[in-house]
Amino acid sequence: MEPGVSPGDVAVVRPVAAAELAVGQVLLVDDPAAPGQLRLHRLVGIEDGGLQLQGDANASPDPQLVDPSAVHGVGALRLPALGL
């Protein structure tokens, strides 16, 4: 998620209703490519099949859509280097 979120930063998320999701938000979701892990990426599109996410440092969107029920929350605060 660089440059917005760097390794060692702590991201605080708040719950969000599916109806409140908007393109541009940073979301914490269940990682569809790695069961049991989480992914912090930006919402770049809302489609019939799910949510299209993309990391800020990535050239293209993630290949898998994310179901709105997999969203844990939306980024509310970044604490730089707190996790180091």
Backbone as XML, in Angstrom:
<?xml version="1.0"?>
<chain id="A" units="angstrom">
  <residue number="1" name="MET">
    <atom name="N" x="0.813" y="-1.204" z="0.000"/>
    <atom name="CA" x="0.000" y="0.000" z="0.000"/>
    <atom name="C" x="0.854" y="1.265" z="0.000"/>
  </residue>
  <residue number="2" name="GLU">
    <atom name="N" x="2.154" y="1.115" z="-0.215"/>
    <atom name="CA" x="2.974" y="2.331" z="-0.287"/>
    <atom name="C" x="2.564" y="3.165" z="-1.479"/>
  </residue>
  <residue number="3" name="PRO">
    <atom name="N" x="2.604" y="4.435" z="-1.429"/>
    <atom name="CA" x="3.211" y="5.253" z="-0.389"/>
    <atom name="C" x="2.283" y="5.609" z="0.767"/>
  </residue>
  <residue number="4" name="GLY">
    <atom name="N" x="0.999" y="5.266" z="0.678"/>
    <atom name="CA" x="0.050" y="5.646" z="1.724"/>
    <atom name="C" x="0.274" y="4.937" z="3.037"/>
  </residue>
  <residue number="5" name="VAL">
    <atom name="N" x="0.594" y="3.651" z="2.980"/>
    <atom name="CA" x="0.853" y="2.852" z="4.172"/>
    <atom name="C" x="2.156" y="2.106" z="3.924"/>
  </residue>
  <residue number="6" name="SER">
    <atom name="N" x="3.100" y="2.247" z="4.825"/>
    <atom name="CA" x="4.417" y="1.631" z="4.677"/>
    <atom name="C" x="4.585" y="0.472" z="5.654"/>
  </residue>
  <residue number="7" name="PRO">
    <atom name="N" x="5.529" y="-0.450" z="5.372"/>
    <atom name="CA" x="5.805" y="-1.508" z="6.348"/>
    <atom name="C" x="6.126" y="-0.895" z="7.715"/>
  </residue>
  <residue number="8" name="GLY">
    <atom name="N" x="5.524" y="-1.445" z="8.750"/>
    <atom name="CA" x="5.701" y="-0.928" z="10.101"/>
    <atom name="C" x="4.617" y="0.028" z="10.539"/>
  </residue>
  <residue number="9" name="ASP">
    <atom name="N" x="3.844" y="0.553" z="9.589"/>
    <atom name="CA" x="2.707" y="1.402" z="9.958"/>
    <atom name="C" x="1.598" y="0.535" z="10.538"/>
  </residue>
  <residue number="10" name="VAL">
    <atom name="N" x="0.806" y="1.105" z="11.402"/>
    <atom name="CA" x="-0.371" y="0.436" z="11.942"/>
    <atom name="C" x="-1.593" y="1.151" z="11.382"/>
  </residue>
  <residue number="11" name="ALA">
    <atom name="N" x="-2.498" y="0.366" z="10.809"/>
    <atom name="CA" x="-3.734" y="0.926" z="10.264"/>
    <atom name="C" x="-4.881" y="0.585" z="11.210"/>
  </residue>
  <residue number="12" name="VAL">
    <atom name="N" x="-5.619" y="1.595" z="11.596"/>
    <atom name="CA" x="-6.801" y="1.413" z="12.434"/>
    <atom name="C" x="-8.007" y="1.450" z="11.503"/>
  </residue>
  <residue number="13" name="VAL">
    <atom name="N" x="-8.869" y="0.443" z="11.628"/>
    <atom name="CA" x="-10.058" y="0.397" z="10.776"/>
    <atom name="C" x="-11.304" y="0.477" z="11.653"/>
  </residue>
  <residue number="14" name="ARG">
    <atom name="N" x="-12.368" y="0.964" z="11.040"/>
    <atom name="CA" x="-13.655" y="1.013" z="11.736"/>
    <atom name="C" x="-14.648" y="0.197" z="10.920"/>
  </residue>
  <residue number="15" name="PRO">
    <atom name="N" x="-15.612" y="-0.397" z="11.569"/>
    <atom name="CA" x="-16.622" y="-1.155" z="10.833"/>
    <atom name="C" x="-17.342" y="-0.258" z="9.841"/>
  </residue>
  <residue number="16" name="VAL">
    <atom name="N" x="-17.783" y="-0.856" z="8.753"/>
    <atom name="CA" x="-18.509" y="-0.114" z="7.731"/>
    <atom name="C" x="-19.600" y="-1.022" z="7.156"/>
  </residue>
  <residue number="17" name="ALA">
    <atom name="N" x="-20.770" y="-0.466" z="6.933"/>
    <atom name="CA" x="-21.859" y="-1.216" z="6.305"/>
    <atom name="C" x="-21.581" y="-1.316" z="4.809"/>
  </residue>
  <residue number="18" name="ALA">
    <atom name="N" x="-21.997" y="-2.408" z="4.200"/>
    <atom name="CA" x="-21.771" y="-2.606" z="2.771"/>
    <atom name="C" x="-22.350" y="-1.463" z="1.949"/>
  </residue>
  <residue number="19" name="ALA">
    <atom name="N" x="-23.454" y="-0.902" z="2.372"/>
    <atom name="CA" x="-24.086" y="0.194" z="1.639"/>
    <atom name="C" x="-23.265" y="1.482" z="1.682"/>
  </residue>
  <residue number="20" name="GLU">
    <atom name="N" x="-22.321" y="1.579" z="2.614"/>
    <atom name="CA" x="-21.499" y="2.777" z="2.765"/>
    <atom name="C" x="-20.153" y="2.678" z="2.049"/>
  </residue>
  <residue number="21" name="LEU">
    <atom name="N" x="-19.880" y="1.537" z="1.412"/>
    <atom name="CA" x="-18.605" y="1.371" z="0.715"/>
    <atom name="C" x="-18.547" y="2.298" z="-0.485"/>
  </residue>
  <residue number="22" name="ALA">
    <atom name="N" x="-17.387" y="2.926" z="-0.681"/>
    <atom name="CA" x="-17.220" y="3.870" z="-1.785"/>
    <atom name="C" x="-15.828" y="3.703" z="-2.393"/>
  </residue>
  <residue number="23" name="VAL">
    <atom name="N" x="-15.764" y="3.851" z="-3.705"/>
    <atom name="CA" x="-14.489" y="3.781" z="-4.407"/>
    <atom name="C" x="-13.542" y="4.806" z="-3.792"/>
  </residue>
  <residue number="24" name="GLY">
    <atom name="N" x="-12.304" y="4.370" z="-3.571"/>
    <atom name="CA" x="-11.281" y="5.223" z="-2.983"/>
    <atom name="C" x="-10.974" y="4.891" z="-1.534"/>
  </residue>
  <residue number="25" name="GLN">
    <atom name="N" x="-11.881" y="4.193" z="-0.861"/>
    <atom name="CA" x="-11.648" y="3.820" z="0.537"/>
    <atom name="C" x="-10.602" y="2.715" z="0.618"/>
  </residue>
  <residue number="26" name="VAL">
    <atom name="N" x="-9.843" y="2.706" z="1.705"/>
    <atom name="CA" x="-8.922" y="1.614" z="1.998"/>
    <atom name="C" x="-9.669" y="0.630" z="2.882"/>
  </residue>
  <residue number="27" name="LEU">
    <atom name="N" x="-9.703" y="-0.645" z="2.453"/>
    <atom name="CA" x="-10.477" y="-1.664" z="3.155"/>
    <atom name="C" x="-9.584" y="-2.766" z="3.715"/>
  </residue>
  <residue number="28" name="LEU">
    <atom name="N" x="-9.949" y="-3.287" z="4.872"/>
    <atom name="CA" x="-9.341" y="-4.485" z="5.425"/>
    <atom name="C" x="-10.320" y="-5.616" z="5.158"/>
  </residue>
  <residue number="29" name="VAL">
    <atom name="N" x="-9.859" y="-6.627" z="4.409"/>
    <atom name="CA" x="-10.738" y="-7.723" z="3.985"/>
    <atom name="C" x="-10.067" y="-9.066" z="4.229"/>
  </residue>
  <residue number="30" name="ASP">
    <atom name="N" x="-10.882" y="-10.119" z="4.253"/>
    <atom name="CA" x="-10.334" y="-11.471" z="4.217"/>
    <atom name="C" x="-9.652" y="-11.634" z="2.871"/>
  </residue>
  <residue number="31" name="ASP">
    <atom name="N" x="-8.422" y="-12.121" z="2.867"/>
    <atom name="CA" x="-7.659" y="-12.270" z="1.631"/>
    <atom name="C" x="-8.200" y="-13.461" z="0.837"/>
  </residue>
  <residue number="32" name="PRO">
    <atom name="N" x="-8.767" y="-13.221" z="-0.344"/>
    <atom name="CA" x="-9.328" y="-14.332" z="-1.117"/>
    <atom name="C" x="-8.262" y="-15.290" z="-1.651"/>
  </residue>
  <residue number="33" name="ALA">
    <atom name="N" x="-7.017" y="-14.840" z="-1.716"/>
    <atom name="CA" x="-5.932" y="-15.684" z="-2.224"/>
    <atom name="C" x="-5.211" y="-16.451" z="-1.120"/>
  </residue>
  <residue number="34" name="ALA">
    <atom name="N" x="-5.451" y="-16.094" z="0.135"/>
    <atom name="CA" x="-4.761" y="-16.726" z="1.260"/>
    <atom name="C" x="-5.733" y="-16.861" z="2.426"/>
  </residue>
  <residue number="35" name="PRO">
    <atom name="N" x="-6.506" y="-17.954" z="2.454"/>
    <atom name="CA" x="-7.482" y="-18.149" z="3.531"/>
    <atom name="C" x="-6.847" y="-18.003" z="4.915"/>
  </residue>
  <residue number="36" name="GLY">
    <atom name="N" x="-7.552" y="-17.300" z="5.796"/>
    <atom name="CA" x="-7.069" y="-17.081" z="7.149"/>
    <atom name="C" x="-6.204" y="-15.840" z="7.293"/>
  </residue>
  <residue number="37" name="GLN">
    <atom name="N" x="-5.906" y="-15.148" z="6.181"/>
    <atom name="CA" x="-5.100" y="-13.935" z="6.245"/>
    <atom name="C" x="-5.935" y="-12.733" z="5.828"/>
  </residue>
  <residue number="38" name="LEU">
    <atom name="N" x="-5.410" y="-11.563" z="6.097"/>
    <atom name="CA" x="-6.104" y="-10.321" z="5.776"/>
    <atom name="C" x="-5.351" y="-9.556" z="4.700"/>
  </residue>
  <residue number="39" name="ARG">
    <atom name="N" x="-6.060" y="-8.673" z="4.012"/>
    <atom name="CA" x="-5.473" y="-7.831" z="2.956"/>
    <atom name="C" x="-5.972" y="-6.406" z="3.177"/>
  </residue>
  <residue number="40" name="LEU">
    <atom name="N" x="-5.058" y="-5.441" z="3.061"/>
    <atom name="CA" x="-5.392" y="-4.030" z="3.170"/>
    <atom name="C" x="-5.126" y="-3.401" z="1.808"/>
  </residue>
  <residue number="41" name="HIS">
    <atom name="N" x="-6.189" y="-3.139" z="1.049"/>
    <atom name="CA" x="-6.074" y="-2.561" z="-0.291"/>
    <atom name="C" x="-7.180" y="-1.539" z="-0.506"/>
  </residue>
  <residue number="42" name="ARG">
    <atom name="N" x="-6.992" y="-0.731" z="-1.537"/>
    <atom name="CA" x="-7.953" y="0.325" z="-1.864"/>
    <atom name="C" x="-9.067" y="-0.227" z="-2.760"/>
  </residue>
  <residue number="43" name="LEU">
    <atom name="N" x="-10.289" y="0.224" z="-2.509"/>
    <atom name="CA" x="-11.437" y="-0.141" z="-3.332"/>
    <atom name="C" x="-11.398" y="0.691" z="-4.613"/>
  </residue>
  <residue number="44" name="VAL">
    <atom name="N" x="-11.294" y="0.008" z="-5.759"/>
    <atom name="CA" x="-11.210" y="0.719" z="-7.039"/>
    <atom name="C" x="-12.437" y="0.493" z="-7.912"/>
  </residue>
  <residue number="45" name="GLY">
    <atom name="N" x="-13.309" y="-0.431" z="-7.520"/>
    <atom name="CA" x="-14.511" y="-0.669" z="-8.307"/>
    <atom name="C" x="-15.503" y="-1.535" z="-7.563"/>
  </residue>
  <residue number="46" name="ILE">
    <atom name="N" x="-16.768" y="-1.311" z="-7.834"/>
    <atom name="CA" x="-17.838" y="-2.124" z="-7.261"/>
    <atom name="C" x="-18.570" y="-2.748" z="-8.431"/>
  </residue>
  <residue number="47" name="GLU">
    <atom name="N" x="-18.561" y="-4.088" z="-8.486"/>
    <atom name="CA" x="-19.165" y="-4.826" z="-9.591"/>
    <atom name="C" x="-20.231" y="-5.764" z="-9.051"/>
  </residue>
  <residue number="48" name="ASP">
    <atom name="N" x="-21.012" y="-6.336" z="-9.952"/>
    <atom name="CA" x="-22.048" y="-7.286" z="-9.533"/>
    <atom name="C" x="-21.452" y="-8.469" z="-8.785"/>
  </residue>
  <residue number="49" name="GLY">
    <atom name="N" x="-20.255" y="-8.909" z="-9.180"/>
    <atom name="CA" x="-19.634" y="-10.085" z="-8.570"/>
    <atom name="C" x="-18.872" y="-9.794" z="-7.297"/>
  </residue>
  <residue number="50" name="GLY">
    <atom name="N" x="-18.702" y="-8.534" z="-6.932"/>
    <atom name="CA" x="-17.977" y="-8.209" z="-5.715"/>
    <atom name="C" x="-17.214" y="-6.904" z="-5.819"/>
  </residue>
  <residue number="51" name="LEU">
    <atom name="N" x="-16.251" y="-6.773" z="-4.961"/>
    <atom name="CA" x="-15.460" y="-5.554" z="-4.865"/>
    <atom name="C" x="-14.112" y="-5.753" z="-5.545"/>
  </residue>
  <residue number="52" name="GLN">
    <atom name="N" x="-13.697" y="-4.789" z="-6.342"/>
    <atom name="CA" x="-12.393" y="-4.832" z="-7.006"/>
    <atom name="C" x="-11.421" y="-3.988" z="-6.188"/>
  </residue>
  <residue number="53" name="LEU">
    <atom name="N" x="-10.349" y="-4.618" z="-5.723"/>
    <atom name="CA" x="-9.360" y="-3.934" z="-4.901"/>
    <atom name="C" x="-8.039" y="-3.824" z="-5.637"/>
  </residue>
  <residue number="54" name="GLN">
    <atom name="N" x="-7.209" y="-2.876" z="-5.195"/>
    <atom name="CA" x="-5.878" y="-2.723" z="-5.765"/>
    <atom name="C" x="-4.978" y="-2.075" z="-4.732"/>
  </residue>
  <residue number="55" name="GLY">
    <atom name="N" x="-3.787" y="-2.619" z="-4.576"/>
    <atom name="CA" x="-2.795" y="-1.985" z="-3.719"/>
    <atom name="C" x="-2.278" y="-0.725" z="-4.390"/>
  </residue>
  <residue number="56" name="ASP">
    <atom name="N" x="-1.995" y="0.297" z="-3.622"/>
    <atom name="CA" x="-1.548" y="1.574" z="-4.183"/>
    <atom name="C" x="-0.261" y="1.422" z="-4.987"/>
  </residue>
  <residue number="57" name="ALA">
    <atom name="N" x="0.602" y="0.505" z="-4.612"/>
    <atom name="CA" x="1.873" y="0.319" z="-5.316"/>
    <atom name="C" x="1.757" y="-0.670" z="-6.475"/>
  </residue>
  <residue number="58" name="ASN">
    <atom name="N" x="0.590" y="-1.240" z="-6.678"/>
    <atom name="CA" x="0.396" y="-2.234" z="-7.743"/>
    <atom name="C" x="-0.070" y="-1.557" z="-9.029"/>
  </residue>
  <residue number="59" name="ALA">
    <atom name="N" x="0.432" y="-2.080" z="-10.154"/>
    <atom name="CA" x="0.089" y="-1.505" z="-11.458"/>
    <atom name="C" x="-1.313" y="-1.886" z="-11.914"/>
  </residue>
  <residue number="60" name="SER">
    <atom name="N" x="-1.836" y="-2.987" z="-11.395"/>
    <atom name="CA" x="-3.155" y="-3.446" z="-11.828"/>
    <atom name="C" x="-3.966" y="-3.931" z="-10.628"/>
  </residue>
  <residue number="61" name="PRO">
    <atom name="N" x="-5.289" y="-4.007" z="-10.793"/>
    <atom name="CA" x="-6.149" y="-4.475" z="-9.696"/>
    <atom name="C" x="-5.878" y="-5.938" z="-9.344"/>
  </residue>
  <residue number="62" name="ASP">
    <atom name="N" x="-6.298" y="-6.320" z="-8.146"/>
    <atom name="CA" x="-6.184" y="-7.715" z="-7.714"/>
    <atom name="C" x="-7.013" y="-8.598" z="-8.639"/>
  </residue>
  <residue number="63" name="PRO">
    <atom name="N" x="-6.552" y="-9.813" z="-8.931"/>
    <atom name="CA" x="-7.290" y="-10.667" z="-9.862"/>
    <atom name="C" x="-8.611" y="-11.208" z="-9.323"/>
  </residue>
  <residue number="64" name="GLN">
    <atom name="N" x="-8.742" y="-11.315" z="-7.992"/>
    <atom name="CA" x="-9.970" y="-11.853" z="-7.410"/>
    <atom name="C" x="-10.853" y="-10.727" z="-6.883"/>
  </residue>
  <residue number="65" name="LEU">
    <atom name="N" x="-12.145" y="-10.846" z="-7.133"/>
    <atom name="CA" x="-13.100" y="-9.939" z="-6.512"/>
    <atom name="C" x="-13.328" y="-10.374" z="-5.073"/>
  </residue>
  <residue number="66" name="VAL">
    <atom name="N" x="-13.686" y="-9.438" z="-4.222"/>
    <atom name="CA" x="-13.922" y="-9.713" z="-2.811"/>
    <atom name="C" x="-15.406" y="-9.523" z="-2.522"/>
  </residue>
  <residue number="67" name="ASP">
    <atom name="N" x="-15.999" y="-10.478" z="-1.840"/>
    <atom name="CA" x="-17.398" y="-10.370" z="-1.445"/>
    <atom name="C" x="-17.525" y="-9.294" z="-0.361"/>
  </residue>
  <residue number="68" name="PRO">
    <atom name="N" x="-18.554" y="-8.458" z="-0.427"/>
    <atom name="CA" x="-18.723" y="-7.424" z="0.602"/>
    <atom name="C" x="-18.784" y="-7.978" z="2.023"/>
  </residue>
  <residue number="69" name="SER">
    <atom name="N" x="-19.213" y="-9.218" z="2.191"/>
    <atom name="CA" x="-19.267" y="-9.810" z="3.536"/>
    <atom name="C" x="-17.873" y="-10.078" z="4.097"/>
  </residue>
  <residue number="70" name="ALA">
    <atom name="N" x="-16.830" y="-10.035" z="3.263"/>
    <atom name="CA" x="-15.459" y="-10.269" z="3.706"/>
    <atom name="C" x="-14.777" y="-9.003" z="4.219"/>
  </residue>
  <residue number="71" name="VAL">
    <atom name="N" x="-15.482" y="-7.878" z="4.175"/>
    <atom name="CA" x="-14.904" y="-6.606" z="4.625"/>
    <atom name="C" x="-14.967" y="-6.528" z="6.149"/>
  </residue>
  <residue number="72" name="HIS">
    <atom name="N" x="-13.815" y="-6.294" z="6.774"/>
    <atom name="CA" x="-13.748" y="-6.109" z="8.233"/>
    <atom name="C" x="-13.915" y="-4.651" z="8.607"/>
  </residue>
  <residue number="73" name="GLY">
    <atom name="N" x="-13.475" y="-3.750" z="7.727"/>
    <atom name="CA" x="-13.610" y="-2.342" z="8.037"/>
    <atom name="C" x="-12.920" y="-1.454" z="7.019"/>
  </residue>
  <residue number="74" name="VAL">
    <atom name="N" x="-13.073" y="-0.167" z="7.220"/>
    <atom name="CA" x="-12.486" y="0.849" z="6.347"/>
    <atom name="C" x="-11.410" y="1.591" z="7.148"/>
  </residue>
  <residue number="75" name="GLY">
    <atom name="N" x="-10.308" y="1.936" z="6.470"/>
    <atom name="CA" x="-9.224" y="2.632" z="7.141"/>
    <atom name="C" x="-9.681" y="3.944" z="7.729"/>
  </residue>
  <residue number="76" name="ALA">
    <atom name="N" x="-9.358" y="4.150" z="9.008"/>
    <atom name="CA" x="-9.774" y="5.372" z="9.698"/>
    <atom name="C" x="-8.580" y="6.181" z="10.201"/>
  </residue>
  <residue number="77" name="LEU">
    <atom name="N" x="-7.447" y="5.517" z="10.432"/>
    <atom name="CA" x="-6.293" y="6.194" z="10.996"/>
    <atom name="C" x="-5.041" y="5.401" z="10.655"/>
  </residue>
  <residue number="78" name="ARG">
    <atom name="N" x="-3.959" y="6.104" z="10.323"/>
    <atom name="CA" x="-2.654" y="5.459" z="10.099"/>
    <atom name="C" x="-1.685" y="5.991" z="11.127"/>
  </residue>
  <residue number="79" name="LEU">
    <atom name="N" x="-1.005" y="5.060" z="11.800"/>
    <atom name="CA" x="-0.011" y="5.416" z="12.815"/>
    <atom name="C" x="1.363" y="5.032" z="12.261"/>
  </residue>
  <residue number="80" name="PRO">
    <atom name="N" x="2.099" y="5.990" z="11.708"/>
    <atom name="CA" x="3.359" y="5.690" z="11.045"/>
    <atom name="C" x="4.394" y="5.054" z="11.980"/>
  </residue>
  <residue number="81" name="ALA">
    <atom name="N" x="4.984" y="3.956" z="11.510"/>
    <atom name="CA" x="6.114" y="3.269" z="12.159"/>
    <atom name="C" x="5.802" y="2.710" z="13.541"/>
  </residue>
  <residue number="82" name="LEU">
    <atom name="N" x="4.576" y="2.723" z="13.986"/>
    <atom name="CA" x="4.243" y="2.232" z="15.327"/>
    <atom name="C" x="4.532" y="0.736" z="15.476"/>
  </residue>
  <residue number="83" name="GLY">
    <atom name="N" x="4.429" y="-0.003" z="14.386"/>
    <atom name="CA" x="4.620" y="-1.439" z="14.435"/>
    <atom name="C" x="6.071" y="-1.888" z="14.346"/>
  </residue>
  <residue number="84" name="LEU">
    <atom name="N" x="6.996" y="-0.951" z="14.249"/>
    <atom name="CA" x="8.418" y="-1.322" z="14.149"/>
    <atom name="C" x="9.000" y="-1.645" z="15.496"/>
  </residue>
</chain>
